[in-house]
Amino acid sequence: ILELNIISAQELAPVARCMKTYAIAWIDPERKLTTRVDNTGGTSPTWNDKFVFRLDEEALYDATSIVVIEIYALHWFKDIHVGTVQALISDLVSPSSAMRFVTLEVLRASGRPHGLLNI
């Protein structure tokens, strides 16, 4: 079991005047999990939502297994993609099974970094 707590983000790209953001995380694209919407954080939202993923031992330490986290801002017609984080699961897991805090760069669709995600 991999527990992932999406804590917060900082200095996200201001894609809308009033940003109400949420994040979607997945290892398997068929099984995506979504945070609650942060209505007040703007470009520095806080979610503090915990996700639990079931993985086999091989996937946990495989050098190609990744977790993807996409951040979106609510919009009346279609939600706006703020940025994406992709991280190797093996980089997130501590050998001692202890809790780790990790800060990762959020990449815009162009591939340029803009903001940080705390997990």
LOLO-648760 format. One record per atom (N, C-alpha, C, O, CB): atom name; x, y, z; residue number from 1. Coordinates in steps of 0.1 Angstrom, whole numbers, plus 5000, padded with zeros to 4 digits. Glycine has a CB too. Layout:
! residues N
{"CA"; {X; Y; Z}; NUM} ...
END
This chain:
! residues 119
{"N"; {5009; 4988; 5000}; 1} {"CA"; {5000; 5000; 5000}; 1} {"C"; {5009; 5012; 5000}; 1} {"O"; {5018; 5013; 5008}; 1} {"CB"; {4990; 5000; 5012}; 1} {"N"; {5006; 5022; 4991}; 2} {"CA"; {5013; 5034; 4990}; 2} {"C"; {5003; 5045; 4995}; 2} {"O"; {4993; 5047; 4988}; 2} {"CB"; {5019; 5037; 4976}; 2} {"N"; {5006; 5052; 5005}; 3} {"CA"; {4998; 5063; 5010}; 3} {"C"; {5005; 5076; 5005}; 3} {"O"; {5017; 5078; 5008}; 3} {"CB"; {4996; 5063; 5025}; 3} {"N"; {4997; 5084; 4998}; 4} {"CA"; {5002; 5097; 4993}; 4} {"C"; {4993; 5108; 4998}; 4} {"O"; {4981; 5108; 4995}; 4} {"CB"; {5003; 5096; 4977}; 4} {"N"; {4999; 5118; 5005}; 5} {"CA"; {4992; 5129; 5010}; 5} {"C"; {4995; 5141; 5002}; 5} {"O"; {5007; 5146; 5002}; 5} {"CB"; {4995; 5132; 5025}; 5} {"N"; {4986; 5146; 4994}; 6} {"CA"; {4988; 5158; 4986}; 6} {"C"; {4985; 5170; 4995}; 6} {"O"; {4973; 5173; 4998}; 6} {"CB"; {4979; 5159; 4973}; 6} {"N"; {4996; 5176; 5000}; 7} {"CA"; {4994; 5186; 5010}; 7} {"C"; {4991; 5200; 5004}; 7} {"O"; {4980; 5205; 5008}; 7} {"CB"; {5008; 5188; 5018}; 7} {"N"; {4999; 5205; 4996}; 8} {"CA"; {4997; 5219; 4991}; 8} {"C"; {5005; 5222; 4979}; 8} {"O"; {5013; 5214; 4975}; 8} {"CB"; {5000; 5229; 5002}; 8} {"N"; {5003; 5233; 4973}; 9} {"CA"; {5011; 5238; 4961}; 9} {"C"; {5014; 5253; 4964}; 9} {"O"; {5008; 5260; 4972}; 9} {"CB"; {5004; 5236; 4948}; 9} {"N"; {5025; 5257; 4957}; 10} {"CA"; {5029; 5271; 4959}; 10} {"C"; {5033; 5277; 4946}; 10} {"O"; {5038; 5270; 4937}; 10} {"CB"; {5041; 5272; 4969}; 10} {"N"; {5029; 5290; 4944}; 11} {"CA"; {5033; 5298; 4932}; 11} {"C"; {5029; 5291; 4919}; 11} {"O"; {5037; 5291; 4910}; 11} {"CB"; {5048; 5300; 4932}; 11} {"N"; {5017; 5286; 4919}; 12} {"CA"; {5012; 5280; 4906}; 12} {"C"; {5009; 5291; 4896}; 12} {"O"; {5008; 5303; 4900}; 12} {"CB"; {4999; 5272; 4909}; 12} {"N"; {5009; 5288; 4883}; 13} {"CA"; {5006; 5297; 4873}; 13} {"C"; {4992; 5303; 4875}; 13} {"O"; {4983; 5295; 4877}; 13} {"CB"; {5008; 5291; 4858}; 13} {"N"; {4991; 5316; 4874}; 14} {"CA"; {4977; 5322; 4876}; 14} {"C"; {4969; 5321; 4863}; 14} {"O"; {4969; 5331; 4855}; 14} {"CB"; {4979; 5337; 4881}; 14} {"N"; {4962; 5310; 4861}; 15} {"CA"; {4955; 5307; 4849}; 15} {"C"; {4941; 5313; 4849}; 15} {"O"; {4935; 5314; 4838}; 15} {"CB"; {4954; 5292; 4847}; 15} {"N"; {4936; 5318; 4860}; 16} {"CA"; {4923; 5324; 4861}; 16} {"C"; {4924; 5335; 4872}; 16} {"O"; {4932; 5335; 4880}; 16} {"CB"; {4912; 5314; 4864}; 16} {"N"; {4914; 5344; 4871}; 17} {"CA"; {4914; 5356; 4880}; 17} {"C"; {4911; 5351; 4894}; 17} {"O"; {4918; 5355; 4904}; 17} {"CB"; {4904; 5366; 4876}; 17} {"N"; {4902; 5342; 4896}; 18} {"CA"; {4898; 5336; 4909}; 18} {"C"; {4900; 5321; 4908}; 18} {"O"; {4892; 5314; 4903}; 18} {"CB"; {4883; 5340; 4913}; 18} {"N"; {4912; 5317; 4913}; 19} {"CA"; {4915; 5302; 4911}; 19} {"C"; {4910; 5294; 4923}; 19} {"O"; {4913; 5296; 4934}; 19} {"CB"; {4930; 5301; 4910}; 19} {"N"; {4902; 5284; 4919}; 20} {"CA"; {4897; 5274; 4928}; 20} {"C"; {4902; 5261; 4923}; 20} {"O"; {4898; 5256; 4912}; 20} {"CB"; {4881; 5274; 4929}; 20} {"N"; {4912; 5255; 4930}; 21} {"CA"; {4920; 5244; 4924}; 21} {"C"; {4917; 5231; 4930}; 21} {"O"; {4913; 5230; 4942}; 21} {"CB"; {4934; 5247; 4925}; 21} {"N"; {4920; 5220; 4923}; 22} {"CA"; {4919; 5206; 4928}; 22} {"C"; {4930; 5199; 4920}; 22} {"O"; {4935; 5203; 4910}; 22} {"CB"; {4905; 5200; 4926}; 22} {"N"; {4933; 5187; 4926}; 23} {"CA"; {4944; 5178; 4920}; 23} {"C"; {4938; 5165; 4917}; 23} {"O"; {4929; 5160; 4925}; 23} {"CB"; {4956; 5178; 4929}; 23} {"N"; {4943; 5158; 4907}; 24} {"CA"; {4939; 5144; 4903}; 24} {"C"; {4952; 5136; 4903}; 24} {"O"; {4962; 5140; 4897}; 24} {"CB"; {4932; 5144; 4889}; 24} {"N"; {4952; 5125; 4910}; 25} {"CA"; {4964; 5117; 4911}; 25} {"C"; {4961; 5102; 4906}; 25} {"O"; {4950; 5097; 4908}; 25} {"CB"; {4970; 5116; 4925}; 25} {"N"; {4971; 5096; 4900}; 26} {"CA"; {4969; 5082; 4896}; 26} {"C"; {4982; 5075; 4893}; 26} {"O"; {4992; 5082; 4889}; 26} {"CB"; {4960; 5081; 4883}; 26} {"N"; {4982; 5062; 4895}; 27} {"CA"; {4993; 5054; 4890}; 27} {"C"; {4987; 5046; 4878}; 27} {"O"; {4994; 5044; 4868}; 27} {"CB"; {4997; 5044; 4902}; 27} {"N"; {4975; 5041; 4879}; 28} {"CA"; {4968; 5035; 4868}; 28} {"C"; {4958; 5044; 4863}; 28} {"O"; {4949; 5049; 4870}; 28} {"CB"; {4961; 5021; 4873}; 28} {"N"; {4959; 5048; 4850}; 29} {"CA"; {4949; 5058; 4844}; 29} {"C"; {4935; 5054; 4845}; 29} {"O"; {4926; 5062; 4844}; 29} {"CB"; {4953; 5061; 4830}; 29} {"N"; {4932; 5041; 4848}; 30} {"CA"; {4918; 5037; 4849}; 30} {"C"; {4913; 5040; 4863}; 30} {"O"; {4901; 5038; 4865}; 30} {"CB"; {4917; 5022; 4846}; 30} {"N"; {4922; 5044; 4872}; 31} {"CA"; {4917; 5046; 4886}; 31} {"C"; {4923; 5059; 4892}; 31} {"O"; {4934; 5059; 4898}; 31} {"CB"; {4922; 5034; 4895}; 31} {"N"; {4916; 5070; 4889}; 32} {"CA"; {4921; 5083; 4893}; 32} {"C"; {4914; 5087; 4906}; 32} {"O"; {4902; 5085; 4908}; 32} {"CB"; {4919; 5093; 4882}; 32} {"N"; {4922; 5094; 4914}; 33} {"CA"; {4916; 5100; 4927}; 33} {"C"; {4917; 5115; 4927}; 33} {"O"; {4927; 5121; 4921}; 33} {"CB"; {4924; 5094; 4939}; 33} {"N"; {4907; 5121; 4932}; 34} {"CA"; {4906; 5136; 4932}; 34} {"C"; {4906; 5142; 4946}; 34} {"O"; {4899; 5137; 4955}; 34} {"CB"; {4894; 5140; 4924}; 34} {"N"; {4913; 5153; 4947}; 35} {"CA"; {4913; 5161; 4960}; 35} {"C"; {4900; 5169; 4961}; 35} {"O"; {4893; 5170; 4951}; 35} {"CB"; {4925; 5170; 4962}; 35} {"N"; {4897; 5175; 4972}; 36} {"CA"; {4886; 5184; 4973}; 36} {"C"; {4891; 5197; 4966}; 36} {"O"; {4903; 5199; 4963}; 36} {"CB"; {4882; 5187; 4988}; 36} {"N"; {4882; 5206; 4964}; 37} {"CA"; {4885; 5219; 4957}; 37} {"C"; {4889; 5229; 4968}; 37} {"O"; {4882; 5230; 4978}; 37} {"CB"; {4873; 5225; 4949}; 37} {"N"; {4901; 5236; 4966}; 38} {"CA"; {4905; 5247; 4975}; 38} {"C"; {4899; 5259; 4969}; 38} {"O"; {4903; 5264; 4958}; 38} {"CB"; {4920; 5247; 4977}; 38} {"N"; {4889; 5265; 4976}; 39} {"CA"; {4882; 5277; 4971}; 39} {"C"; {4889; 5290; 4974}; 39} {"O"; {4886; 5301; 4969}; 39} {"CB"; {4869; 5278; 4976}; 39} {"N"; {4899; 5290; 4984}; 40} {"CA"; {4905; 5303; 4989}; 40} {"C"; {4920; 5304; 4987}; 40} {"O"; {4925; 5315; 4988}; 40} {"CB"; {4902; 5304; 5003}; 40} {"N"; {4927; 5293; 4983}; 41} {"CA"; {4941; 5294; 4983}; 41} {"C"; {4947; 5301; 4971}; 41} {"O"; {4959; 5305; 4971}; 41} {"CB"; {4947; 5281; 4983}; 41} {"N"; {4939; 5303; 4960}; 42} {"CA"; {4945; 5309; 4948}; 42} {"C"; {4956; 5301; 4942}; 42} {"O"; {4955; 5289; 4939}; 42} {"CB"; {4949; 5323; 4951}; 42} {"N"; {4967; 5308; 4940}; 43} {"CA"; {4979; 5302; 4934}; 43} {"C"; {4987; 5294; 4944}; 43} {"O"; {4997; 5287; 4940}; 43} {"CB"; {4988; 5312; 4927}; 43} {"N"; {4983; 5294; 4957}; 44} {"CA"; {4990; 5286; 4967}; 44} {"C"; {4980; 5278; 4975}; 44} {"O"; {4977; 5280; 4987}; 44} {"CB"; {4998; 5295; 4976}; 44} {"N"; {4973; 5268; 4968}; 45} {"CA"; {4962; 5260; 4975}; 45} {"C"; {4967; 5250; 4985}; 45} {"O"; {4979; 5246; 4985}; 45} {"CB"; {4954; 5253; 4965}; 45} {"N"; {4958; 5247; 4994}; 46} {"CA"; {4961; 5236; 5004}; 46} {"C"; {4950; 5226; 5003}; 46} {"O"; {4938; 5230; 5004}; 46} {"CB"; {4962; 5242; 5019}; 46} {"N"; {4953; 5213; 5002}; 47} {"CA"; {4943; 5203; 5001}; 47} {"C"; {4944; 5193; 5013}; 47} {"O"; {4934; 5191; 5020}; 47} {"CB"; {4945; 5195; 4988}; 47} {"N"; {4956; 5189; 5016}; 48} {"CA"; {4959; 5179; 5027}; 48} {"C"; {4950; 5167; 5026}; 48} {"O"; {4944; 5163; 5036}; 48} {"CB"; {4957; 5186; 5041}; 48} {"N"; {4949; 5161; 5014}; 49} {"CA"; {4941; 5150; 5011}; 49} {"C"; {4950; 5137; 5010}; 49} {"O"; {4960; 5138; 5003}; 49} {"CB"; {4932; 5151; 4999}; 49} {"N"; {4946; 5126; 5016}; 50} {"CA"; {4954; 5114; 5016}; 50} {"C"; {4948; 5104; 5006}; 50} {"O"; {4935; 5102; 5006}; 50} {"CB"; {4955; 5108; 5030}; 50} {"N"; {4956; 5099; 4997}; 51} {"CA"; {4952; 5088; 4988}; 51} {"C"; {4959; 5075; 4991}; 51} {"O"; {4971; 5076; 4996}; 51} {"CB"; {4955; 5093; 4973}; 51} {"N"; {4952; 5064; 4989}; 52} {"CA"; {4958; 5051; 4991}; 52} {"C"; {4958; 5043; 4978}; 52} {"O"; {4947; 5042; 4972}; 52} {"CB"; {4950; 5043; 5003}; 52} {"N"; {4970; 5039; 4974}; 53} {"CA"; {4971; 5031; 4962}; 53} {"C"; {4976; 5017; 4966}; 53} {"O"; {4985; 5015; 4974}; 53} {"CB"; {4981; 5037; 4952}; 53} {"N"; {4970; 5007; 4960}; 54} {"CA"; {4974; 4993; 4962}; 54} {"C"; {4983; 4989; 4950}; 54} {"O"; {4980; 4990; 4939}; 54} {"CB"; {4962; 4983; 4962}; 54} {"N"; {4995; 4985; 4954}; 55} {"CA"; {5005; 4981; 4944}; 55} {"C"; {5011; 4968; 4948}; 55} {"O"; {5012; 4964; 4960}; 55} {"CB"; {5016; 4992; 4943}; 55} {"N"; {5016; 4960; 4938}; 56} {"CA"; {5024; 4949; 4941}; 56} {"C"; {5038; 4953; 4944}; 56} {"O"; {5042; 4964; 4940}; 56} {"CB"; {5023; 4938; 4930}; 56} {"N"; {5046; 4945; 4951}; 57} {"CA"; {5060; 4948; 4955}; 57} {"C"; {5068; 4952; 4943}; 57} {"O"; {5077; 4961; 4944}; 57} {"CB"; {5066; 4936; 4962}; 57} {"N"; {5066; 4946; 4932}; 58} {"CA"; {5074; 4948; 4920}; 58} {"C"; {5072; 4963; 4915}; 58} {"O"; {5081; 4970; 4911}; 58} {"CB"; {5071; 4938; 4908}; 58} {"N"; {5059; 4967; 4914}; 59} {"CA"; {5056; 4981; 4910}; 59} {"C"; {5061; 4991; 4919}; 59} {"O"; {5064; 5002; 4915}; 59} {"CB"; {5040; 4982; 4908}; 59} {"N"; {5061; 4988; 4932}; 60} {"CA"; {5066; 4997; 4942}; 60} {"C"; {5081; 5001; 4940}; 60} {"O"; {5084; 5013; 4942}; 60} {"CB"; {5065; 4991; 4956}; 60} {"N"; {5089; 4992; 4935}; 61} {"CA"; {5103; 4995; 4934}; 61} {"C"; {5108; 4995; 4919}; 61} {"O"; {5120; 4996; 4916}; 61} {"CB"; {5111; 4985; 4942}; 61} {"N"; {5098; 4993; 4910}; 62} {"CA"; {5102; 4993; 4896}; 62} {"C"; {5107; 5007; 4892}; 62} {"O"; {5101; 5017; 4896}; 62} {"CB"; {5089; 4989; 4887}; 62} {"N"; {5117; 5008; 4884}; 63} {"CA"; {5123; 5021; 4880}; 63} {"C"; {5115; 5028; 4870}; 63} {"O"; {5118; 5040; 4866}; 63} {"CB"; {5137; 5018; 4874}; 63} {"N"; {5104; 5022; 4865}; 64} {"CA"; {5095; 5029; 4855}; 64} {"C"; {5081; 5032; 4860}; 64} {"O"; {5074; 5039; 4854}; 64} {"CB"; {5094; 5021; 4843}; 64} {"N"; {5078; 5028; 4872}; 65} {"CA"; {5065; 5031; 4878}; 65} {"C"; {5064; 5045; 4883}; 65} {"O"; {5072; 5050; 4890}; 65} {"CB"; {5062; 5021; 4890}; 65} {"N"; {5054; 5053; 4878}; 66} {"CA"; {5053; 5067; 4881}; 66} {"C"; {5039; 5070; 4887}; 66} {"O"; {5029; 5062; 4885}; 66} {"CB"; {5055; 5076; 4869}; 66} {"N"; {5038; 5080; 4895}; 67} {"CA"; {5026; 5086; 4899}; 67} {"C"; {5024; 5099; 4892}; 67} {"O"; {5034; 5107; 4891}; 67} {"CB"; {5025; 5088; 4915}; 67} {"N"; {5012; 5102; 4887}; 68} {"CA"; {5010; 5114; 4879}; 68} {"C"; {5000; 5123; 4888}; 68} {"O"; {4990; 5117; 4892}; 68} {"CB"; {5004; 5112; 4865}; 68} {"N"; {5003; 5135; 4889}; 69} {"CA"; {4994; 5144; 4896}; 69} {"C"; {4991; 5156; 4887}; 69} {"O"; {5001; 5164; 4884}; 69} {"CB"; {4999; 5149; 4910}; 69} {"N"; {4979; 5159; 4883}; 70} {"CA"; {4975; 5170; 4875}; 70} {"C"; {4967; 5180; 4884}; 70} {"O"; {4959; 5176; 4892}; 70} {"CB"; {4967; 5166; 4863}; 70} {"N"; {4970; 5193; 4882}; 71} {"CA"; {4963; 5203; 4890}; 71} {"C"; {4954; 5211; 4880}; 71} {"O"; {4959; 5215; 4869}; 71} {"CB"; {4973; 5213; 4897}; 71} {"N"; {4942; 5213; 4884}; 72} {"CA"; {4932; 5221; 4876}; 72} {"C"; {4926; 5232; 4884}; 72} {"O"; {4925; 5232; 4896}; 72} {"CB"; {4921; 5211; 4870}; 72} {"N"; {4922; 5242; 4876}; 73} {"CA"; {4914; 5253; 4882}; 73} {"C"; {4900; 5252; 4877}; 73} {"O"; {4898; 5251; 4865}; 73} {"CB"; {4921; 5267; 4879}; 73} {"N"; {4890; 5253; 4886}; 74} {"CA"; {4876; 5253; 4881}; 74} {"C"; {4873; 5265; 4872}; 74} {"O"; {4878; 5276; 4873}; 74} {"CB"; {4867; 5254; 4893}; 74} {"N"; {4865; 5262; 4862}; 75} {"CA"; {4861; 5272; 4852}; 75} {"C"; {4847; 5268; 4848}; 75} {"O"; {4844; 5257; 4847}; 75} {"CB"; {4871; 5273; 4840}; 75} {"N"; {4839; 5278; 4845}; 76} {"CA"; {4825; 5276; 4842}; 76} {"C"; {4822; 5267; 4830}; 76} {"O"; {4813; 5259; 4830}; 76} {"CB"; {4817; 5289; 4840}; 76} {"N"; {4831; 5267; 4820}; 77} {"CA"; {4829; 5259; 4808}; 77} {"C"; {4837; 5246; 4808}; 77} {"O"; {4831; 5236; 4807}; 77} {"CB"; {4832; 5267; 4795}; 77} {"N"; {4850; 5248; 4810}; 78} {"CA"; {4859; 5236; 4811}; 78} {"C"; {4870; 5240; 4820}; 78} {"O"; {4876; 5250; 4819}; 78} {"CB"; {4864; 5232; 4797}; 78} {"N"; {4873; 5231; 4830}; 79} {"CA"; {4884; 5233; 4839}; 79} {"C"; {4897; 5235; 4832}; 79} {"O"; {4900; 5229; 4822}; 79} {"CB"; {4885; 5222; 4849}; 79} {"N"; {4905; 5244; 4838}; 80} {"CA"; {4918; 5248; 4831}; 80} {"C"; {4929; 5241; 4838}; 80} {"O"; {4931; 5240; 4850}; 80} {"CB"; {4920; 5264; 4833}; 80} {"N"; {4937; 5234; 4829}; 81} {"CA"; {4949; 5227; 4834}; 81} {"C"; {4960; 5237; 4838}; 81} {"O"; {4964; 5245; 4831}; 81} {"CB"; {4955; 5218; 4822}; 81} {"N"; {4964; 5236; 4851}; 82} {"CA"; {4974; 5244; 4857}; 82} {"C"; {4988; 5239; 4855}; 82} {"O"; {4997; 5246; 4852}; 82} {"CB"; {4971; 5247; 4872}; 82} {"N"; {4989; 5226; 4858}; 83} {"CA"; {5002; 5219; 4856}; 83} {"C"; {5002; 5205; 4860}; 83} {"O"; {4992; 5200; 4865}; 83} {"CB"; {5012; 5227; 4864}; 83} {"N"; {5013; 5198; 4858}; 84} {"CA"; {5014; 5184; 4860}; 84} {"C"; {5027; 5180; 4868}; 84} {"O"; {5037; 5187; 4865}; 84} {"CB"; {5013; 5176; 4847}; 84} {"N"; {5026; 5171; 4876}; 85} {"CA"; {5038; 5165; 4883}; 85} {"C"; {5039; 5150; 4880}; 85} {"O"; {5029; 5143; 4881}; 85} {"CB"; {5038; 5168; 4899}; 85} {"N"; {5050; 5145; 4876}; 86} {"CA"; {5052; 5131; 4874}; 86} {"C"; {5064; 5127; 4883}; 86} {"O"; {5075; 5134; 4882}; 86} {"CB"; {5055; 5127; 4859}; 86} {"N"; {5063; 5117; 4891}; 87} {"CA"; {5074; 5113; 4900}; 87} {"C"; {5075; 5098; 4900}; 87} {"O"; {5065; 5090; 4899}; 87} {"CB"; {5072; 5118; 4914}; 87} {"N"; {5087; 5093; 4900}; 88} {"CA"; {5090; 5079; 4901}; 88} {"C"; {5085; 5074; 4915}; 88} {"O"; {5089; 5081; 4925}; 88} {"CB"; {5105; 5075; 4898}; 88} {"N"; {5078; 5064; 4916}; 89} {"CA"; {5073; 5059; 4929}; 89} {"C"; {5085; 5055; 4937}; 89} {"O"; {5085; 5057; 4949}; 89} {"CB"; {5064; 5047; 4927}; 89} {"N"; {5096; 5049; 4931}; 90} {"CA"; {5107; 5045; 4939}; 90} {"C"; {5114; 5057; 4945}; 90} {"O"; {5121; 5055; 4955}; 90} {"CB"; {5117; 5038; 4929}; 90} {"N"; {5113; 5069; 4939}; 91} {"CA"; {5119; 5081; 4945}; 91} {"C"; {5111; 5086; 4957}; 91} {"O"; {5116; 5093; 4966}; 91} {"CB"; {5120; 5092; 4935}; 91} {"N"; {5098; 5082; 4958}; 92} {"CA"; {5089; 5087; 4969}; 92} {"C"; {5089; 5077; 4981}; 92} {"O"; {5086; 5082; 4992}; 92} {"CB"; {5075; 5088; 4964}; 92} {"N"; {5093; 5065; 4978}; 93} {"CA"; {5092; 5055; 4989}; 93} {"C"; {5105; 5054; 4997}; 93} {"O"; {5116; 5054; 4991}; 93} {"CB"; {5088; 5041; 4983}; 93} {"N"; {5104; 5055; 5010}; 94} {"CA"; {5115; 5053; 5018}; 94} {"C"; {5117; 5039; 5022}; 94} {"O"; {5108; 5032; 5025}; 94} {"CB"; {5113; 5062; 5031}; 94} {"N"; {5130; 5034; 5021}; 95} {"CA"; {5132; 5020; 5025}; 95} {"C"; {5128; 5016; 5039}; 95} {"O"; {5125; 5004; 5041}; 95} {"CB"; {5147; 5017; 5023}; 95} {"N"; {5128; 5025; 5048}; 96} {"CA"; {5124; 5022; 5062}; 96} {"C"; {5109; 5023; 5064}; 96} {"O"; {5104; 5021; 5075}; 96} {"CB"; {5131; 5032; 5071}; 96} {"N"; {5101; 5026; 5053}; 97} {"CA"; {5087; 5027; 5054}; 97} {"C"; {5083; 5039; 5062}; 97} {"O"; {5071; 5040; 5066}; 97} {"CB"; {5081; 5015; 5060}; 97} {"N"; {5092; 5048; 5065}; 98} {"CA"; {5089; 5060; 5072}; 98} {"C"; {5082; 5070; 5063}; 98} {"O"; {5083; 5069; 5051}; 98} {"CB"; {5102; 5066; 5079}; 98} {"N"; {5076; 5080; 5069}; 99} {"CA"; {5070; 5091; 5062}; 99} {"C"; {5081; 5100; 5056}; 99} {"O"; {5091; 5103; 5062}; 99} {"CB"; {5060; 5099; 5071}; 99} {"N"; {5078; 5105; 5044}; 100} {"CA"; {5088; 5114; 5037}; 100} {"C"; {5080; 5126; 5032}; 100} {"O"; {5068; 5124; 5028}; 100} {"CB"; {5095; 5107; 5025}; 100} {"N"; {5086; 5137; 5033}; 101} {"CA"; {5080; 5150; 5027}; 101} {"C"; {5088; 5153; 5015}; 101} {"O"; {5100; 5153; 5015}; 101} {"CB"; {5080; 5162; 5037}; 101} {"N"; {5081; 5155; 5004}; 102} {"CA"; {5088; 5157; 4991}; 102} {"C"; {5081; 5169; 4984}; 102} {"O"; {5069; 5171; 4984}; 102} {"CB"; {5087; 5145; 4982}; 102} {"N"; {5090; 5178; 4979}; 103} {"CA"; {5085; 5190; 4971}; 103} {"C"; {5090; 5188; 4957}; 103} {"O"; {5101; 5185; 4954}; 103} {"CB"; {5090; 5203; 4977}; 103} {"N"; {5080; 5188; 4947}; 104} {"CA"; {5083; 5186; 4933}; 104} {"C"; {5078; 5198; 4925}; 104} {"O"; {5069; 5205; 4928}; 104} {"CB"; {5075; 5173; 4928}; 104} {"N"; {5085; 5200; 4913}; 105} {"CA"; {5082; 5211; 4904}; 105} {"C"; {5069; 5207; 4897}; 105} {"O"; {5067; 5196; 4892}; 105} {"CB"; {5094; 5214; 4895}; 105} {"N"; {5061; 5217; 4895}; 106} {"CA"; {5049; 5216; 4887}; 106} {"C"; {5053; 5221; 4873}; 106} {"O"; {5058; 5232; 4872}; 106} {"CB"; {5037; 5224; 4893}; 106} {"N"; {5050; 5213; 4863}; 107} {"CA"; {5053; 5217; 4849}; 107} {"C"; {5040; 5221; 4842}; 107} {"O"; {5030; 5214; 4842}; 107} {"CB"; {5060; 5205; 4842}; 107} {"N"; {5041; 5232; 4835}; 108} {"CA"; {5030; 5237; 4826}; 108} {"C"; {5030; 5228; 4814}; 108} {"O"; {5038; 5219; 4812}; 108} {"CB"; {5033; 5252; 4822}; 108} {"N"; {5019; 5229; 4806}; 109} {"CA"; {5018; 5221; 4794}; 109} {"C"; {5030; 5223; 4784}; 109} {"O"; {5033; 5214; 4776}; 109} {"CB"; {5005; 5224; 4787}; 109} {"N"; {5036; 5235; 4785}; 110} {"CA"; {5047; 5238; 4776}; 110} {"C"; {5060; 5230; 4781}; 110} {"O"; {5070; 5230; 4773}; 110} {"CB"; {5050; 5253; 4776}; 110} {"N"; {5060; 5225; 4793}; 111} {"CA"; {5071; 5218; 4798}; 111} {"C"; {5079; 5227; 4808}; 111} {"O"; {5089; 5223; 4814}; 111} {"CB"; {5080; 5213; 4787}; 111} {"N"; {5076; 5240; 4808}; 112} {"CA"; {5083; 5249; 4817}; 112} {"C"; {5078; 5248; 4831}; 112} {"O"; {5066; 5246; 4834}; 112} {"CB"; {5081; 5264; 4812}; 112} {"N"; {5087; 5248; 4841}; 113} {"CA"; {5083; 5247; 4855}; 113} {"C"; {5076; 5260; 4860}; 113} {"O"; {5080; 5271; 4856}; 113} {"CB"; {5095; 5244; 4864}; 113} {"N"; {5066; 5258; 4867}; 114} {"CA"; {5059; 5270; 4873}; 114} {"C"; {5051; 5266; 4886}; 114} {"O"; {5040; 5262; 4885}; 114} {"CB"; {5049; 5277; 4863}; 114} {"N"; {5058; 5266; 4897}; 115} {"CA"; {5052; 5262; 4910}; 115} {"C"; {5057; 5250; 4915}; 115} {"O"; {5065; 5243; 4909}; 115} {"CB"; {5037; 5261; 4908}; 115} {"N"; {5053; 5247; 4928}; 116} {"CA"; {5058; 5236; 4935}; 116} {"C"; {5046; 5228; 4941}; 116} {"O"; {5036; 5234; 4945}; 116} {"CB"; {5068; 5240; 4946}; 116} {"N"; {5048; 5215; 4943}; 117} {"CA"; {5038; 5207; 4949}; 117} {"C"; {5044; 5200; 4961}; 117} {"O"; {5054; 5193; 4959}; 117} {"CB"; {5032; 5196; 4939}; 117} {"N"; {5038; 5200; 4972}; 118} {"CA"; {5042; 5194; 4985}; 118} {"C"; {5034; 5181; 4987}; 118} {"O"; {5022; 5182; 4988}; 118} {"CB"; {5041; 5204; 4997}; 118} {"N"; {5041; 5170; 4988}; 119} {"CA"; {5034; 5157; 4991}; 119} {"C"; {5042; 5150; 5002}; 119} {"O"; {5037; 5139; 5006}; 119} {"CB"; {5034; 5148; 4978}; 119} 
END
